[in-house]
Amino acid sequence: MGGAFIGAYFFIPPDRRPPGGDDLFRALGCDLTTWTFGTLGVADRRIEVLSDHVCVALWFLKAEYIGRLAETPGDDVPLDRDPLLPFATAFRDAAVRVAAEAAFLDTRQPQIEAMQDRYWMVIARDAGSLAGEWYSLLYMDDGVVEGWAPGSMLLNRDELPGGPGRTLFAGRGGNRWF
């Protein structure tokens, strides 16, 4: 892969994994004809078998992501008018459909090695550590967030309404994706 990318990672317990290959990407909601996910084109994809999960990785061009953010009409756009809201909803819905315990969108270090370095947080079901990474978008299922009592600092961010689980952004308003 050349250029700048962002990466979405979905952590699925092996016993809940949909069938492999294209069926797994289809279960996430990828359009296999156009290779799009939500409102973004999929630049690359990979299925990684980890110790306790199957990780589905999707990479998107950072320029396309930034271009969508540039459509935002001002610094303090409400969540319901965010141009990437359909992508955020597709992300959460994909995580729920494939029974992911956790999923995150990494816009800073979207390499497999960086994901593997932080994989311990998913194995430990450590909601506080996952939230403390300030991912652009973070989904945690009900089992991961059960009993989690985050401090006000960790919740000083927008949250996608609905569930199951919780889907947190990195910040609020115009900074929700950063």
PyMOL commands that set and color helices and strands:
alter all, ss='L'
color gray80, all
select helices_A, chain A and resi 14-16+22-28+62-69+79-81+85-97+112-123+127-132+142-145+173-175
alter helices_A, ss='H'
color red, helices_A
select strands_A, chain A and resi 5-12+36-37+40-49+54-61+102-106+137-140+159-160+166-169
alter strands_A, ss='S'
color yellow, strands_A
deselect
rebuild
show_as cartoon
